Amino acid sequence: MTTRTIDESQRKAARVAGFAYLLTLPFVVVANFAIHDRLIVAGNFADTARNIMAHERLFRISIACDLIYCTGVVVVLTALYVILKPVKRSAEALLHPKSFPSWLRRLESWHSLIPVAHVDPTCSLIYLQSGTCPAHLRHS
């Protein structure tokens, strides 16, 4: 395994991603938990519309908070692209068609674990209703 050095553009992108995330997170928290909770009435569209009409400025502030957060997400994603760009080359090597047989062998070894984790929803419903599961639906 080779060790790669981190260049200055990756360091700068990491700082930008961290600052953008920390600066935009409060905006989405305020919009979702402080403003939307006051305006939106679950299951009642008429009351929600009345609340929005009565508190139009609050609704506009929530839209502005959401737009600021969306801009921050674009900045974070762009910075993450710059940070993870060197990883793309090694991921492409893993996904090359010649490497698929080794991946298939690994998946076949995991195949034996699948029946242990499998739960049949039909059997679960019958068990909840009657307390037993028919033999033809049981997985061994």
OpenMM code with the backbone's topology and positions (N, CA, C; nanometers):
from openmm import Vec3, app, unit

residues = "MET THR THR ARG THR ILE ASP GLU SER GLN ARG LYS ALA ALA ARG VAL ALA GLY PHE ALA TYR LEU LEU THR LEU PRO PHE VAL VAL VAL ALA ASN PHE ALA ILE HIS ASP ARG LEU ILE VAL ALA GLY ASN PHE ALA ASP THR ALA ARG ASN ILE MET ALA HIS GLU ARG LEU PHE ARG ILE SER ILE ALA CYS ASP LEU ILE TYR CYS THR GLY VAL VAL VAL VAL LEU THR ALA LEU TYR VAL ILE LEU LYS PRO VAL LYS ARG SER ALA GLU ALA LEU LEU HIS PRO LYS SER PHE PRO SER TRP LEU ARG ARG LEU GLU SER TRP HIS SER LEU ILE PRO VAL ALA HIS VAL ASP PRO THR CYS SER LEU ILE TYR LEU GLN SER GLY THR CYS PRO ALA HIS LEU ARG HIS SER".split()
positions = [
    Vec3(0.0840, -0.1167, 0.0000),
    Vec3(0.0000, 0.0000, 0.0000),
    Vec3(0.0889, 0.1235, 0.0000),
    Vec3(0.0571, 0.2165, -0.0858),
    Vec3(0.1394, 0.3352, -0.0961),
    Vec3(0.0811, 0.4480, -0.0121),
    Vec3(0.1693, 0.5275, 0.0408),
    Vec3(0.1280, 0.6432, 0.1181),
    Vec3(0.1371, 0.7654, 0.0285),
    Vec3(0.0292, 0.8394, 0.0219),
    Vec3(0.0278, 0.9578, -0.0630),
    Vec3(0.0417, 1.0816, 0.0237),
    Vec3(0.1046, 1.1812, -0.0339),
    Vec3(0.1168, 1.3072, 0.0378),
    Vec3(-0.0049, 1.3940, 0.0073),
    Vec3(-0.0374, 1.4753, 0.1026),
    Vec3(-0.1510, 1.5651, 0.0869),
    Vec3(-0.0970, 1.6981, 0.0371),
    Vec3(-0.1475, 1.7438, -0.0772),
    Vec3(-0.0976, 1.8703, -0.1292),
    Vec3(-0.1758, 1.9879, -0.0708),
    Vec3(-0.1289, 2.1065, -0.1011),
    Vec3(-0.1859, 2.2277, -0.0406),
    Vec3(-0.3312, 2.2520, -0.0825),
    Vec3(-0.3667, 2.2133, -0.2052),
    Vec3(-0.5055, 2.2345, -0.2487),
    Vec3(-0.6020, 2.1467, -0.1678),
    Vec3(-0.5580, 2.0274, -0.1315),
    Vec3(-0.6423, 1.9408, -0.0490),
    Vec3(-0.6570, 1.9969, 0.0920),
    Vec3(-0.5492, 2.0506, 0.1466),
    Vec3(-0.5567, 2.1124, 0.2796),
    Vec3(-0.6520, 2.2317, 0.2795),
    Vec3(-0.6408, 2.3150, 0.1780),
    Vec3(-0.7281, 2.4321, 0.1676),
    Vec3(-0.8738, 2.3883, 0.1493),
    Vec3(-0.8960, 2.2871, 0.0673),
    Vec3(-1.0317, 2.2370, 0.0453),
    Vec3(-1.0894, 2.1779, 0.1736),
    Vec3(-1.0063, 2.1132, 0.2532),
    Vec3(-1.0537, 2.0574, 0.3808),
    Vec3(-1.0948, 2.1690, 0.4760),
    Vec3(-1.0180, 2.2763, 0.4800),
    Vec3(-1.0551, 2.3900, 0.5644),
    Vec3(-1.1856, 2.4538, 0.5166),
    Vec3(-1.1971, 2.4705, 0.3852),
    Vec3(-1.3188, 2.5298, 0.3289),
    Vec3(-1.4395, 2.4421, 0.3602),
    Vec3(-1.4245, 2.3113, 0.3454),
    Vec3(-1.5361, 2.2202, 0.3740),
    Vec3(-1.5771, 2.2283, 0.5204),
    Vec3(-1.4803, 2.2298, 0.6088),
    Vec3(-1.5113, 2.2378, 0.7509),
    Vec3(-1.5798, 2.3675, 0.7883),
    Vec3(-1.5270, 2.4790, 0.7396),
    Vec3(-1.5875, 2.6084, 0.7712),
    Vec3(-1.7263, 2.6222, 0.7093),
    Vec3(-1.7417, 2.5775, 0.5851),
    Vec3(-1.8726, 2.5871, 0.5199),
    Vec3(-1.9762, 2.5034, 0.5934),
    Vec3(-1.9360, 2.3857, 0.6373),
    Vec3(-2.0295, 2.3000, 0.7117),
    Vec3(-2.0683, 2.3647, 0.8439),
    Vec3(-1.9692, 2.4142, 0.9171),
    Vec3(-1.9976, 2.4747, 1.0468),
    Vec3(-2.0765, 2.6053, 1.0350),
    Vec3(-2.0526, 2.6813, 0.9291),
    Vec3(-2.1234, 2.8081, 0.9128),
    Vec3(-2.2679, 2.7896, 0.8650),
    Vec3(-2.2948, 2.6870, 0.7863),
    Vec3(-2.4295, 2.6708, 0.7311),
    Vec3(-2.5191, 2.5822, 0.8166),
    Vec3(-2.4627, 2.5028, 0.9035),
    Vec3(-2.5436, 2.4142, 0.9871),
    Vec3(-2.6433, 2.4900, 1.0748),
    Vec3(-2.6063, 2.5999, 1.1389),
    Vec3(-2.7056, 2.6718, 1.2205),
    Vec3(-2.8255, 2.7219, 1.1399),
    Vec3(-2.8036, 2.7558, 1.0129),
    Vec3(-2.9148, 2.8049, 0.9310),
    Vec3(-3.0206, 2.6962, 0.9094),
    Vec3(-2.9769, 2.5746, 0.8831),
    Vec3(-3.0744, 2.4679, 0.8608),
    Vec3(-3.1406, 2.4267, 0.9914),
    Vec3(-3.0686, 2.4349, 1.1012),
    Vec3(-3.1282, 2.4026, 1.2313),
    Vec3(-3.2367, 2.5041, 1.2658),
    Vec3(-3.2073, 2.6318, 1.2457),
    Vec3(-3.3071, 2.7356, 1.2730),
    Vec3(-3.4276, 2.7188, 1.1824),
    Vec3(-3.4047, 2.6955, 1.0540),
    Vec3(-3.5164, 2.6819, 0.9599),
    Vec3(-3.6037, 2.5622, 0.9952),
    Vec3(-3.5423, 2.4484, 1.0239),
    Vec3(-3.6217, 2.3269, 1.0463),
    Vec3(-3.6843, 2.3196, 1.1844),
    Vec3(-3.6120, 2.3608, 1.2866),
    Vec3(-3.6621, 2.3397, 1.4219),
    Vec3(-3.7264, 2.4631, 1.4845),
    Vec3(-3.6878, 2.5818, 1.4426),
    Vec3(-3.7467, 2.7010, 1.5018),
    Vec3(-3.8602, 2.7573, 1.4164),
    Vec3(-3.8407, 2.7589, 1.2847),
    Vec3(-3.9393, 2.8237, 1.1984),
    Vec3(-4.0443, 2.7253, 1.1467),
    Vec3(-4.0009, 2.6151, 1.0882),
    Vec3(-4.0971, 2.5206, 1.0307),
    Vec3(-4.1910, 2.4629, 1.1358),
    Vec3(-4.1410, 2.4418, 1.2565),
    Vec3(-4.2276, 2.3880, 1.3618),
    Vec3(-4.3401, 2.4845, 1.3978),
    Vec3(-4.3155, 2.6133, 1.3837),
    Vec3(-4.4202, 2.7121, 1.4115),
    Vec3(-4.5209, 2.7227, 1.2983),
    Vec3(-4.4746, 2.7013, 1.1764),
    Vec3(-4.5606, 2.7249, 1.0599),
    Vec3(-4.6378, 2.6014, 1.0148),
    Vec3(-4.5751, 2.4861, 1.0163),
    Vec3(-4.6338, 2.3667, 0.9566),
    Vec3(-4.7154, 2.2905, 1.0599),
    Vec3(-4.8415, 2.2625, 1.0235),
    Vec3(-4.9307, 2.1817, 1.1063),
    Vec3(-4.9442, 2.0471, 1.0362),
    Vec3(-4.8991, 1.9414, 1.0990),
    Vec3(-4.8976, 1.8086, 1.0373),
    Vec3(-5.0393, 1.7635, 1.0033),
    Vec3(-5.0592, 1.7267, 0.8767),
    Vec3(-5.1868, 1.6720, 0.8327),
    Vec3(-5.2954, 1.7749, 0.8109),
    Vec3(-5.2653, 1.9028, 0.8239),
    Vec3(-5.3681, 2.0047, 0.8059),
    Vec3(-5.3135, 2.1144, 0.7148),
    Vec3(-5.3461, 2.1026, 0.5860),
    Vec3(-5.2940, 2.1968, 0.4876),
    Vec3(-5.3528, 2.3362, 0.5046),
    Vec3(-5.4786, 2.3442, 0.5444),
    Vec3(-5.5436, 2.4744, 0.5593),
    Vec3(-5.4788, 2.5559, 0.6714),
    Vec3(-5.4538, 2.4929, 0.7852),
    Vec3(-5.3881, 2.5643, 0.8957),
    Vec3(-5.2450, 2.6030, 0.8599),
    Vec3(-5.1764, 2.5164, 0.7870),
    Vec3(-5.0405, 2.5486, 0.7435),
    Vec3(-5.0419, 2.6703, 0.6521),
    Vec3(-5.1360, 2.6741, 0.5572),
    Vec3(-5.1465, 2.7887, 0.4655),
    Vec3(-5.1808, 2.9163, 0.5432),
    Vec3(-5.2695, 2.9064, 0.6412),
    Vec3(-5.3038, 3.0227, 0.7231),
    Vec3(-5.1822, 3.0719, 0.8026),
    Vec3(-5.1069, 2.9788, 0.8574),
    Vec3(-4.9861, 3.0175, 0.9321),
    Vec3(-4.8840, 3.0873, 0.8427),
    Vec3(-4.8686, 3.0370, 0.7224),
    Vec3(-4.7727, 3.0981, 0.6294),
    Vec3(-4.8195, 3.2377, 0.5906),
    Vec3(-4.9495, 3.2527, 0.5651),
    Vec3(-5.0027, 3.3858, 0.5290),
    Vec3(-4.9922, 3.4833, 0.6465),
    Vec3(-5.0138, 3.4339, 0.7667),
    Vec3(-5.0081, 3.5215, 0.8843),
    Vec3(-4.8650, 3.5601, 0.9208),
    Vec3(-4.7691, 3.4702, 0.8916),
    Vec3(-4.6280, 3.4935, 0.9269),
    Vec3(-4.5423, 3.4877, 0.8009),
    Vec3(-4.5739, 3.5756, 0.7077),
    Vec3(-4.5054, 3.5733, 0.5778),
    Vec3(-4.3560, 3.6018, 0.5920),
    Vec3(-4.3203, 3.6949, 0.6775),
    Vec3(-4.1790, 3.7278, 0.6959),
    Vec3(-4.1014, 3.6075, 0.7510),
    Vec3(-4.1600, 3.5354, 0.8452),
    Vec3(-4.0958, 3.4169, 0.9008),
    Vec3(-4.0758, 3.3104, 0.7927),
    Vec3(-4.1757, 3.2968, 0.7073),
    Vec3(-4.1651, 3.2003, 0.5977),
    Vec3(-4.0528, 3.2389, 0.5010),
    Vec3(-4.0416, 3.3673, 0.4719),
    Vec3(-3.9343, 3.4134, 0.3830),
    Vec3(-3.7961, 3.3927, 0.4464),
    Vec3(-3.7882, 3.4119, 0.5765),
    Vec3(-3.6612, 3.3873, 0.6465),
    Vec3(-3.6238, 3.2396, 0.6382),
    Vec3(-3.7232, 3.1514, 0.6498),
    Vec3(-3.6929, 3.0080, 0.6395),
    Vec3(-3.6449, 2.9717, 0.4996),
    Vec3(-3.7026, 3.0343, 0.3973),
    Vec3(-3.6562, 3.0093, 0.2604),
    Vec3(-3.5121, 3.0579, 0.2448),
    Vec3(-3.4814, 3.1760, 0.2990),
    Vec3(-3.3446, 3.2279, 0.2916),
    Vec3(-3.2470, 3.1359, 0.3644),
    Vec3(-3.2872, 3.0848, 0.4815),
    Vec3(-3.2011, 2.9908, 0.5556),
    Vec3(-3.1764, 2.8643, 0.4747),
    Vec3(-3.2813, 2.8138, 0.4103),
    Vec3(-3.2659, 2.6930, 0.3281),
    Vec3(-3.1743, 2.7183, 0.2092),
    Vec3(-3.1853, 2.8350, 0.1463),
    Vec3(-3.0979, 2.8664, 0.0327),
    Vec3(-2.9526, 2.8817, 0.0760),
    Vec3(-2.9297, 2.9428, 0.1916),
    Vec3(-2.7929, 2.9541, 0.2439),
    Vec3(-2.7361, 2.8150, 0.2709),
    Vec3(-2.8189, 2.7278, 0.3291),
    Vec3(-2.7716, 2.5917, 0.3565),
    Vec3(-2.7412, 2.5165, 0.2273),
    Vec3(-2.8273, 2.5307, 0.1273),
    Vec3(-2.8028, 2.4621, -0.0006),
    Vec3(-2.6741, 2.5099, -0.0650),
    Vec3(-2.6480, 2.6399, -0.0566),
    Vec3(-2.5222, 2.6935, -0.1086),
    Vec3(-2.4036, 2.6338, -0.0331),
    Vec3(-2.4172, 2.6234, 0.0972),
    Vec3(-2.3111, 2.5622, 0.1773),
    Vec3(-2.2876, 2.4167, 0.1417),
    Vec3(-2.3954, 2.3442, 0.1118),
    Vec3(-2.3805, 2.2031, 0.0726),
    Vec3(-2.3041, 2.1928, -0.0589),
    Vec3(-2.3323, 2.2819, -0.1535),
    Vec3(-2.2588, 2.2806, -0.2806),
    Vec3(-2.1104, 2.3085, -0.2557),
    Vec3(-2.0811, 2.4030, -0.1676),
    Vec3(-1.9406, 2.4336, -0.1345),
    Vec3(-1.8737, 2.3127, -0.0702),
    Vec3(-1.9424, 2.2473, 0.0241),
    Vec3(-1.8855, 2.1296, 0.0913),
    Vec3(-1.8619, 2.0174, -0.0093),
    Vec3(-1.9584, 1.9925, -0.0969),
    Vec3(-1.9418, 1.8845, -0.1951),
    Vec3(-1.8283, 1.9135, -0.2926),
    Vec3(-1.8151, 2.0393, -0.3338),
    Vec3(-1.7050, 2.0746, -0.4226),
    Vec3(-1.5703, 2.0558, -0.3519),
    Vec3(-1.5635, 2.0957, -0.2269),
    Vec3(-1.4391, 2.0779, -0.1508),
    Vec3(-1.4085, 1.9293, -0.1311),
    Vec3(-1.5100, 1.8495, -0.1034),
    Vec3(-1.4874, 1.7053, -0.0884),
    Vec3(-1.4410, 1.6421, -0.2186),
    Vec3(-1.4894, 1.6931, -0.3306),
    Vec3(-1.4418, 1.6425, -0.4596),
    Vec3(-1.2923, 1.6679, -0.4739),
    Vec3(-1.2488, 1.7877, -0.4365),
    Vec3(-1.1059, 1.8195, -0.4460),
    Vec3(-1.0258, 1.7323, -0.3506),
    Vec3(-1.0788, 1.7110, -0.2299),
    Vec3(-1.0072, 1.6311, -0.1301),
    Vec3(-0.9944, 1.4861, -0.1752),
    Vec3(-1.1014, 1.4312, -0.2298),
    Vec3(-1.1045, 1.2880, -0.2623),
    Vec3(-1.0662, 1.2560, -0.4062),
    Vec3(-1.0262, 1.3551, -0.4819),
    Vec3(-0.9891, 1.3319, -0.6212),
    Vec3(-0.8795, 1.2261, -0.6377),
    Vec3(-0.7731, 1.2240, -0.5540),
    Vec3(-0.6717, 1.1189, -0.5682),
    Vec3(-0.7262, 0.9787, -0.5414),
    Vec3(-0.8294, 0.9675, -0.4594),
    Vec3(-0.8858, 0.8364, -0.4289),
    Vec3(-0.9548, 0.7791, -0.5512),
    Vec3(-1.0028, 0.8668, -0.6393),
    Vec3(-1.0743, 0.8226, -0.7585),
    Vec3(-0.9890, 0.7294, -0.8435),
    Vec3(-0.8605, 0.7605, -0.8532),
    Vec3(-0.7736, 0.6766, -0.9364),
    Vec3(-0.7641, 0.5341, -0.8820),
    Vec3(-0.7506, 0.5200, -0.7500),
    Vec3(-0.7415, 0.3849, -0.6948),
    Vec3(-0.8767, 0.3152, -0.6985),
    Vec3(-0.9865, 0.3902, -0.6872),
    Vec3(-1.1194, 0.3287, -0.6973),
    Vec3(-1.1447, 0.2797, -0.8393),
    Vec3(-1.0971, 0.3533, -0.9375),
    Vec3(-1.1125, 0.3090, -1.0760),
    Vec3(-1.0363, 0.1785, -1.0993),
    Vec3(-0.9219, 0.1655, -1.0357),
    Vec3(-0.8460, 0.0409, -1.0510),
    Vec3(-0.9215, -0.0762, -0.9896),
    Vec3(-0.9900, -0.0527, -0.8779),
    Vec3(-1.0683, -0.1593, -0.8156),
    Vec3(-1.1887, -0.1990, -0.9001),
    Vec3(-1.2458, -0.1031, -0.9704),
    Vec3(-1.3663, -0.1294, -1.0483),
    Vec3(-1.3370, -0.1721, -1.1912),
    Vec3(-1.2129, -0.1912, -1.2238),
    Vec3(-1.1778, -0.2378, -1.3576),
    Vec3(-1.2366, -0.3769, -1.3800),
    Vec3(-1.2858, -0.4065, -1.5003),
    Vec3(-1.3489, -0.5378, -1.5245),
    Vec3(-1.2610, -0.6576, -1.4916),
    Vec3(-1.1295, -0.6438, -1.5000),
    Vec3(-1.0422, -0.7566, -1.4688),
    Vec3(-1.0418, -0.7892, -1.3198),
    Vec3(-1.0845, -0.6939, -1.2355),
    Vec3(-1.0847, -0.7206, -1.0919),
    Vec3(-1.2176, -0.7794, -1.0436),
    Vec3(-1.3179, -0.7921, -1.1305),
    Vec3(-1.4472, -0.8463, -1.0884),
    Vec3(-1.4419, -0.9904, -1.0380),
    Vec3(-1.3626, -1.0808, -1.0978),
    Vec3(-1.3610, -1.2173, -1.0434),
    Vec3(-1.3198, -1.2242, -0.8968),
    Vec3(-1.2254, -1.1417, -0.8540),
    Vec3(-1.1870, -1.1442, -0.7128),
    Vec3(-1.2999, -1.0921, -0.6250),
    Vec3(-1.3732, -0.9926, -0.6711),
    Vec3(-1.4879, -0.9422, -0.5955),
    Vec3(-1.5967, -1.0480, -0.5859),
    Vec3(-1.6180, -1.1224, -0.6943),
    Vec3(-1.7207, -1.2271, -0.6922),
    Vec3(-1.6849, -1.3371, -0.5931),
    Vec3(-1.5560, -1.3733, -0.5856),
    Vec3(-1.5153, -1.4748, -0.4882),
    Vec3(-1.5424, -1.4274, -0.3466),
    Vec3(-1.5178, -1.2991, -0.3197),
    Vec3(-1.5463, -1.2457, -0.1869),
    Vec3(-1.6953, -1.2486, -0.1570),
    Vec3(-1.7774, -1.2142, -0.2554),
    Vec3(-1.9224, -1.2163, -0.2353),
    Vec3(-1.9730, -1.3585, -0.2118),
    Vec3(-1.9156, -1.4562, -0.2812),
    Vec3(-1.9568, -1.5949, -0.2612),
    Vec3(-1.9263, -1.6420, -0.1205),
    Vec3(-1.8163, -1.5949, -0.0638),
    Vec3(-1.7850, -1.6357, 0.0729),
    Vec3(-1.8819, -1.5724, 0.1725),
    Vec3(-1.9375, -1.4551, 0.1404),
    Vec3(-2.0355, -1.3919, 0.2277),
    Vec3(-2.1746, -1.4515, 0.2087),
    Vec3(-2.1974, -1.5214, 0.1003),
    Vec3(-2.3295, -1.5756, 0.0692),
    Vec3(-2.3783, -1.6708, 0.1784),
    Vec3(-2.2884, -1.7394, 0.2442),
    Vec3(-2.3295, -1.8326, 0.3485),
    Vec3(-2.3879, -1.7608, 0.4700),
    Vec3(-2.3614, -1.6314, 0.4863),
    Vec3(-2.4146, -1.5570, 0.5999),
    Vec3(-2.5553, -1.5031, 0.5761),
    Vec3(-2.5996, -1.4981, 0.4514),
    Vec3(-2.7277, -1.4360, 0.4178),
    Vec3(-2.8469, -1.5078, 0.4816),
    Vec3(-2.8606, -1.6404, 0.4793),
    Vec3(-2.9785, -1.7010, 0.5413),
    Vec3(-2.9907, -1.6735, 0.6904),
    Vec3(-2.8811, -1.6504, 0.7589),
    Vec3(-2.8863, -1.6227, 0.9018),
    Vec3(-2.9567, -1.4897, 0.9265),
    Vec3(-2.9311, -1.3925, 0.8418),
    Vec3(-2.9863, -1.2595, 0.8611),
    Vec3(-3.1215, -1.2407, 0.7931),
    Vec3(-3.1675, -1.3394, 0.7136),
    Vec3(-3.2901, -1.3235, 0.6373),
    Vec3(-3.4134, -1.3444, 0.7242),
    Vec3(-3.5096, -1.2543, 0.7132),
    Vec3(-3.6372, -1.2673, 0.7823),
    Vec3(-3.7457, -1.2560, 0.6770),
    Vec3(-3.8307, -1.3560, 0.6695),
    Vec3(-3.9389, -1.3554, 0.5720),
    Vec3(-4.0558, -1.2759, 0.6289),
    Vec3(-4.1002, -1.1685, 0.5621),
    Vec3(-4.2095, -1.0880, 0.6162),
    Vec3(-4.3406, -1.1653, 0.6252),
    Vec3(-4.3643, -1.2572, 0.5330),
    Vec3(-4.4867, -1.3370, 0.5388),
    Vec3(-4.4885, -1.4222, 0.6652),
    Vec3(-4.3770, -1.4858, 0.6944),
    Vec3(-4.3672, -1.5678, 0.8145),
    Vec3(-4.3833, -1.4815, 0.9387),
    Vec3(-4.3286, -1.3604, 0.9372),
    Vec3(-4.3410, -1.2713, 1.0522),
    Vec3(-4.4860, -1.2342, 1.0773),
    Vec3(-4.5614, -1.2042, 0.9701),
    Vec3(-4.7026, -1.1685, 0.9864),
    Vec3(-4.7847, -1.2861, 1.0382),
    Vec3(-4.7593, -1.4059, 0.9827),
    Vec3(-4.8333, -1.5239, 1.0279),
    Vec3(-4.7999, -1.5537, 1.1735),
    Vec3(-4.6725, -1.5367, 1.2105),
    Vec3(-4.6321, -1.5626, 1.3486),
    Vec3(-4.7010, -1.4642, 1.4434),
    Vec3(-4.7105, -1.3392, 1.4029),
    Vec3(-4.7760, -1.2409, 1.4885),
    Vec3(-4.9240, -1.2723, 1.5078),
    Vec3(-4.9884, -1.3284, 1.4037),
    Vec3(-5.1309, -1.3577, 1.4130),
    Vec3(-5.1587, -1.4874, 1.4882),
    Vec3(-5.0789, -1.5910, 1.4603),
    Vec3(-5.1121, -1.7219, 1.5170),
    Vec3(-5.0114, -1.7728, 1.6206),
    Vec3(-4.8939, -1.7185, 1.6231),
    Vec3(-4.7937, -1.7634, 1.7184),
    Vec3(-4.7015, -1.8706, 1.6634),
    Vec3(-4.7294, -1.9223, 1.5426),
    Vec3(-4.6419, -2.0210, 1.4788),
    Vec3(-4.6220, -1.9833, 1.3330),
    Vec3(-4.5161, -2.0333, 1.2777),
    Vec3(-4.4870, -2.0094, 1.1364),
    Vec3(-4.4932, -2.1439, 1.0637),
    Vec3(-4.5657, -2.1516, 0.9504),
    Vec3(-4.5732, -2.2788, 0.8777),
    Vec3(-4.4343, -2.3271, 0.8337),
    Vec3(-4.4178, -2.4574, 0.8302),
    Vec3(-4.2878, -2.5175, 0.7992),
    Vec3(-4.2384, -2.4790, 0.6597),
    Vec3(-4.3303, -2.4643, 0.5632),
    Vec3(-4.2850, -2.4336, 0.4276),
    Vec3(-4.2363, -2.2888, 0.4134),
    Vec3(-4.2596, -2.2025, 0.5132),
    Vec3(-4.2104, -2.0656, 0.5097),
    Vec3(-4.0864, -2.0461, 0.5949),
    Vec3(-4.0494, -2.1432, 0.6745),
    Vec3(-3.9312, -2.1294, 0.7600),
    Vec3(-3.8041, -2.1421, 0.6794),
    Vec3(-3.7047, -2.0652, 0.7178),
    Vec3(-3.5734, -2.0759, 0.6563),
    Vec3(-3.4834, -2.1515, 0.7506),
    Vec3(-3.4147, -2.2498, 0.6967),
    Vec3(-3.3252, -2.3281, 0.7849),
    Vec3(-3.1820, -2.2871, 0.7647),
] * unit.nanometer
topology = app.Topology()
chain = topology.addChain("A")
for resn in residues:
    res = topology.addResidue(resn, chain)
    for name in ("N", "CA", "C"):
        topology.addAtom(name, app.Element.getBySymbol(name[0]), res)
